[in-house]
Amino acid sequence: MIKWLRRLLGGVPETGEWAVSAGDENGQPVVVRTRTRAPKGMASEAFPTSIEIVWRFDEGAQGGMPPTELAARMAECENVLGALEGPANGLLGMTITGNGRREWVWYVADADEFSARAQDLLKTSGGRFPLEVRSASAGQ
């Protein structure tokens, strides 16, 4: 199962900064990867806004999980967005995979600035990543 999770999640860093759990949502398997602590030099209270970036796919495929090729593209997308992580922008706090979606939950200092930087980065990808973006105050 661990090999399957690593393949699905695109190579989870083995730094002890992440916890992975599995469950189900509406009868579909779901894997949640949660950051256990903020990276060194980054205080979580500096990032009061959450941004959800969602990639939807055919939930009927593989019991709601992405096929291998799609999981690889999602890992590529996460790597592209990973360039945004830092004290000036924010941090990736959680990913949720299953039930027809991969969702990245970011905690950011400024939603508008983060979104603009993310769009700039994703433009270089040639539009290969069909994403939805939502933001809300972390207190909501």
Helices and strands as residue ranges (DSSP letters): H 2-9, E 18-25, E 28-35, G 44-46, E 49-56, G 61-64, H 68-82, E 90-98, E 101-108, H 111-123, E 131-137
